[in-house]
Amino acid sequence: MCSPHVLIIGGGIGGLSLAQGLRKHNIPFTVFERDATPISRAQGYRVRVSGSGAEALYDCLDDEHWDLFGKSCAAMQLGMSGLNALDGSKAQVEGPSRGGSLHHMAKNNNPKIKPPYTVDRTMFRALLLLDQEGNVKFGKSFTHYELTPNGVKASFADGTNSEGTLLVGADGVASLVRKQFLPNIRYVDTGLRSVYGKTPITPELETTFNLEATKHMTIIKEKDRFLLFLEPVRFPSTIPEVTNNKLPQMQDYVYWVFGGNTEDMASSDEEFRRLSGKEAAELTKRLAANWHQSFKPLFELQNDKQAAPLRLLSAKPEKPAFPTNSKVTLLGDAVHGMMPAGGSGANVALADAALLLKLLVEAVGKGEGVSEEVLTKFWDGMWEIALPAIEGSAIGGAKLFGFKGFEGTKEVDL
């Protein structure tokens, strides 16, 4: 059987990692991304790649790109502090595990893989787009798919369509592929809200911001009301030089998440969801107005274009039945989105990509192509990892934000 042509909907971490793996193994593919360009919008902040997530990324990248990945990572700062938001004193807090719930699931002792990697999402995406010219199409908003005698046809809002052998929905929490493929699956609203932000590390910040909080991961807590999770992200100063100008230099910054429940974060949920970056930045200043003076520079000096409101949504910790077929599947947040509190979302998406890649490479090597058996194996293997990760993220949400469990949560239409 001829090699499959894989249509990947979504150019995030999972979809682009799968794409790099397919490129590595000479399996034809096309990625369709709704953003007009790679820099159409902010791509997020710090993410930790570790354990089986790091092993998965290694499996997806060739040696050159793995080397570039290592050279583009930020420094890893060990340790964690807990501070009282109101008076700045040290406090006992319980934070997420360093490598997320997948850290212990690493299977190999590959000397080329070191624990854990601190990655900027913008840099990570730039890496995953390297050498993908012609394979990634921007400005492609997926609308629906149709099964054909020879595979599947994906259609887009601009009136175009593309045919392939396999369609992979990697289009995030609000996945349109999932809505068509698994129409009865709903994510739930955890009742928690957060504002993600980025504050450049400048001499002014370093001389005015709380010294303890500039060292490493820090959790600042205001009783049972608000929580601020932050970590300085510092990059090597020679990234363009050591990568032959393939990757850009990034400015050091403090990555932070200001979180609380819906009632405390805004007057209404609808208002919160519609906040612009500047409005979200102003909200953090207002909510932290009574905090200790040493914490306020983080909010006052933030890049308000990078502030973003986020509802914490999650898939239920239940494995959906796989609609037996040989032409469509899902990966990452498109099928098992989870709260960021467990530190596992990106790692699970990477594990998904590597598992699907492995099964496709094996099938092509046997001359069998994509089959129902291949996709069923992928589905089962994916959920073996995703279920404990969703549960782990809920435990992290309980520790950090007071998440009360999935019972009583409401399903949401995305």
C-alpha positions in Angstrom: 0.0 0.0 0.0 1.3 3.5 -0.7 2.3 5.8 2.1 -0.5 7.7 3.7 -1.0 11.5 3.4 -1.8 12.9 6.8 -3.9 16.0 7.2 -3.2 17.7 10.5 -5.7 20.3 11.7 -3.9 22.7 14.1 -0.4 24.0 14.3 0.2 23.9 18.0 2.7 21.9 19.9 1.1 18.5 19.3 0.3 18.9 15.7 3.7 20.4 14.7 5.6 17.7 16.7 3.7 15.1 14.8 4.6 16.9 11.6 8.3 17.0 12.4 8.1 13.2 13.1 6.4 12.6 9.8 9.0 14.7 8.0 11.7 12.7 9.7 10.3 9.5 8.4 9.3 10.8 4.9 5.6 10.3 5.4 3.6 12.9 3.4 1.6 15.4 5.5 0.1 18.9 5.5 -0.6 21.1 8.5 -3.5 23.5 8.4 -3.4 26.4 10.9 -6.1 29.0 11.2 -3.7 31.8 12.2 -2.8 34.0 9.3 0.9 33.9 10.1 3.2 32.2 12.8 3.2 35.5 14.7 -0.5 36.5 14.4 -1.0 36.3 18.1 0.8 35.6 21.3 1.7 31.9 21.6 1.8 31.7 25.4 4.6 31.5 27.9 6.7 29.0 29.7 6.1 25.3 29.4 8.0 22.4 31.0 8.9 19.4 28.9 10.0 16.4 30.9 9.7 12.7 31.4 7.8 10.8 28.8 7.1 14.2 27.1 10.8 14.8 26.6 11.2 11.3 25.3 8.3 11.8 22.9 9.7 15.0 21.6 13.1 13.3 21.0 11.3 10.6 19.0 9.6 13.2 16.8 12.7 15.4 16.1 15.7 14.5 14.0 19.2 15.0 15.6 19.6 18.5 14.2 16.3 19.8 15.6 16.8 18.0 18.9 20.1 19.8 19.3 18.5 23.1 18.4 15.8 22.4 21.0 18.3 22.0 23.8 20.2 25.2 22.8 16.9 27.2 22.8 15.7 26.3 26.3 15.8 28.6 29.3 17.8 27.9 32.4 16.2 25.5 34.9 16.1 27.1 38.4 15.7 24.6 41.2 13.7 25.3 44.4 10.4 26.8 45.3 9.2 29.6 47.6 5.8 30.3 49.2 4.9 33.9 50.2 2.0 35.6 51.9 0.5 38.1 49.5 -0.6 40.6 52.1 2.6 41.0 54.2 5.3 39.4 52.1 6.3 36.9 54.7 7.2 33.3 53.9 4.3 30.9 53.8 3.8 27.2 53.6 2.4 26.3 50.2 2.0 23.2 48.1 2.8 23.5 44.5 2.8 21.3 41.4 5.5 18.7 40.8 8.5 19.9 38.8 7.9 17.6 35.9 4.2 17.3 36.0 2.4 14.0 36.5 4.2 12.4 33.6 7.7 12.9 35.0 7.7 9.4 36.6 6.5 7.8 33.4 9.8 8.2 31.5 10.6 4.7 30.1 14.2 5.0 28.9 17.5 6.3 30.1 18.6 8.0 27.0 21.7 10.0 27.8 20.7 12.7 25.2 17.6 13.5 27.3 18.0 15.5 30.4 15.4 16.5 33.0 13.3 18.8 32.7 13.4 21.4 29.9 12.1 24.9 30.4 10.7 26.1 27.1 9.1 29.3 25.8 6.1 28.5 23.7 6.9 31.1 21.1 10.4 29.7 20.7 9.1 26.2 20.7 6.7 26.9 17.9 9.5 28.6 15.9 11.6 25.4 16.3 8.8 23.1 15.3 8.2 25.2 12.2 11.8 24.9 11.0 12.2 23.1 7.6 8.4 22.8 7.2 8.2 25.2 4.2 5.4 24.0 2.0 4.0 21.6 4.5 2.3 24.2 6.8 -0.6 26.3 5.4 -1.6 29.3 7.4 -5.0 31.1 7.3 -6.8 27.8 7.0 -9.9 27.7 9.3 -11.2 24.2 9.3 -15.0 23.8 9.0 -15.8 20.1 8.5 -14.6 16.9 7.0 -16.2 14.3 4.7 -15.2 10.6 4.4 -14.4 9.5 0.9 -13.8 6.1 -0.7 -10.0 6.6 -0.5 -9.8 8.6 2.7 -11.0 11.9 4.0 -11.6 15.4 2.7 -11.1 18.5 4.9 -12.9 21.7 4.0 -12.0 25.3 5.1 -13.7 28.6 5.5 -12.0 30.1 2.5 -13.8 27.6 0.2 -10.9 25.3 -0.4 -10.5 21.7 0.6 -7.8 19.0 0.8 -7.9 15.2 0.5 -5.8 12.8 2.4 -5.6 9.3 4.0 -5.9 10.3 7.6 -7.2 13.4 9.4 -5.7 14.3 12.8 -7.6 16.9 14.9 -4.9 18.8 16.8 -7.0 22.0 17.0 -7.2 22.6 20.7 -9.9 22.7 23.4 -12.5 24.2 21.1 -11.7 21.5 18.4 -14.1 21.5 15.4 -12.8 18.1 14.5 -13.9 16.8 17.9 -17.3 18.3 17.6 -17.9 16.4 14.4 -16.1 13.2 15.3 -17.3 12.9 18.9 -20.4 15.2 19.0 -21.6 14.0 22.4 -18.3 14.8 24.2 -18.4 17.9 26.4 -15.7 19.6 28.4 -16.5 21.0 31.8 -16.0 24.4 33.4 -14.0 23.9 36.6 -15.3 27.3 38.0 -11.7 28.6 38.1 -10.4 31.6 36.2 -6.9 32.9 35.7 -5.0 35.7 34.0 -1.7 34.7 32.3 1.0 37.3 32.1 4.5 38.1 31.2 6.7 40.8 32.9 10.1 41.6 31.2 13.1 41.2 33.5 14.6 44.7 33.5 16.9 46.5 36.0 13.8 48.3 37.3 12.0 45.0 38.0 15.1 43.4 39.6 15.5 46.4 42.0 11.9 46.8 43.0 10.3 43.3 42.9 10.4 41.0 45.9 13.9 39.4 45.9 12.8 36.0 47.1 10.3 35.7 44.2 13.1 36.4 41.6 15.0 33.2 42.4 12.8 30.4 41.2 9.3 29.1 41.1 7.2 31.0 43.6 3.6 30.8 44.9 2.1 33.9 46.4 -1.2 33.4 48.2 -3.9 35.6 49.6 -5.6 33.4 52.1 -8.2 31.3 50.2 -9.0 34.0 47.7 -6.3 34.5 45.1 -3.1 32.8 44.1 -0.2 34.0 42.0 2.1 31.4 40.5 5.3 32.7 38.9 8.7 31.7 37.6 11.6 33.7 36.1 12.5 32.6 32.6 16.1 33.4 31.6 17.6 32.4 28.3 21.1 31.9 27.1 22.4 35.1 25.5 23.7 33.4 22.4 20.7 31.6 20.9 21.1 33.1 17.4 24.8 32.4 17.4 24.6 28.8 18.5 21.7 28.0 16.2 23.2 29.6 13.1 20.4 32.3 13.3 17.7 29.7 12.9 16.1 30.8 16.2 15.7 34.2 17.7 17.0 35.7 20.9 14.3 35.9 23.6 14.1 38.5 26.3 14.2 37.2 29.9 10.8 37.5 31.6 8.8 36.5 34.6 6.0 34.1 33.6 3.0 34.3 36.0 -0.6 33.1 36.5 -3.0 35.0 38.7 -5.9 32.7 39.6 -9.1 32.6 41.6 -12.7 31.5 41.3 -15.2 33.0 38.9 -17.0 35.2 41.5 -13.8 36.8 42.8 -12.1 37.3 39.4 -14.8 39.4 37.7 -18.4 40.7 38.0 -19.6 38.3 35.4 -18.1 35.4 33.5 -19.1 36.9 30.2 -17.2 40.1 31.1 -14.1 38.1 32.1 -14.0 36.1 28.9 -14.2 39.3 26.8 -11.3 41.1 28.5 -8.6 42.5 26.2 -5.0 42.2 27.1 -4.9 45.7 28.6 -8.1 45.1 30.5 -6.8 41.8 31.9 -3.7 43.5 33.0 -5.7 46.2 34.8 -7.8 43.5 36.5 -4.6 42.0 38.0 -3.5 45.4 39.4 -7.0 46.0 40.9 -7.3 42.6 42.5 -3.8 42.8 44.0 -4.2 46.4 45.2 -4.0 45.4 48.8 -1.0 43.1 48.3 2.4 43.8 49.8 4.2 46.6 48.0 7.1 44.4 46.9 4.8 42.3 44.7 3.2 45.2 42.8 6.0 45.9 40.3 5.3 42.6 38.7 1.9 43.9 37.6 2.8 47.5 37.1 5.7 46.6 34.7 4.0 43.8 32.9 3.6 43.7 29.1 -0.2 44.3 28.9 -0.3 43.0 25.4 0.7 39.6 26.7 -2.0 39.4 29.5 -4.8 37.0 28.7 -7.9 35.8 30.6 -8.4 32.0 30.7 -11.3 29.8 31.8 -9.9 26.6 33.3 -11.7 23.9 31.4 -11.1 20.2 31.4 -12.1 17.0 29.8 -13.8 14.6 32.2 -11.6 11.8 33.5 -13.5 9.3 31.4 -12.3 7.5 28.3 -14.7 8.0 25.4 -15.5 5.0 23.2 -13.6 5.2 19.9 -15.8 5.5 16.8 -14.1 2.7 14.9 -12.7 4.0 11.7 -9.5 4.2 9.7 -9.6 7.9 8.7 -10.0 10.3 11.6 -8.5 10.7 15.1 -7.6 13.4 17.7 -4.7 14.3 19.9 -3.8 16.8 22.6 -6.2 19.4 24.0 -8.6 18.5 21.2 -9.5 15.3 23.0 -8.2 15.5 26.6 -7.8 19.1 27.6 -6.9 19.5 31.2 -6.2 22.2 33.8 -2.6 23.6 33.6 -2.1 23.0 37.3 -0.7 19.5 36.8 2.0 20.6 34.4 1.2 17.8 32.0 -0.9 19.2 29.1 2.0 19.8 26.7 3.8 16.6 27.7 0.7 14.5 27.1 0.2 16.1 23.6 3.8 15.3 22.8 3.3 11.7 24.0 0.2 11.5 21.7 2.2 12.7 18.7 5.0 10.3 19.3 2.7 7.3 19.8 0.7 8.0 16.6 4.0 8.6 14.7 5.3 5.2 16.0 2.2 3.3 14.9 2.1 5.0 11.5 5.8 4.3 10.8 5.3 0.7 11.8 2.2 0.4 9.5 3.9 2.0 6.6 7.0 -0.2 7.1 4.7 -3.3 6.9 3.1 -1.9 3.8 -0.3 -1.8 5.6 -1.0 1.9 5.7 -3.6 3.3 8.2 -6.1 0.8 9.5 -8.8 0.6 12.1 -6.4 -1.5 14.2 -3.8 1.2 14.1 -6.1 4.0 15.2 -7.7 1.8 17.9 -4.2 1.0 19.3 -3.5 4.7 19.3 -6.7 5.6 21.1 -6.2 3.0 23.8 -2.5 4.0 24.3 -3.3 7.7 24.3 -5.9 7.3 27.1 -3.6 5.2 29.2 -1.5 8.4 29.6 -4.3 11.0 29.4 -6.5 9.6 32.1 -4.0 9.8 35.0 -2.8 13.2 33.6 -6.4 14.6 33.8 -6.7 13.3 37.3 -3.3 14.7 38.2 -4.2 18.1 36.9 -7.4 18.0 39.1 -5.2 17.3 42.1 -2.9 20.2 41.2 -6.0 22.4 40.7 -7.2 21.4 44.2 -3.8 22.3 45.7 -3.3 25.5 43.9 -6.8 27.0 43.3 -9.1 25.0 45.5 -10.8 23.0 42.8 -13.5 20.9 44.4 -13.6 18.0 42.0 -15.5 17.1 38.8 -18.8 16.4 40.6 -21.1 19.4 40.2 -19.1 20.9 37.3 -21.1 22.1 34.3 -20.6 21.0 30.7 -19.8 23.8 28.3 -20.3 24.3 24.6 -17.2 25.6 22.9 
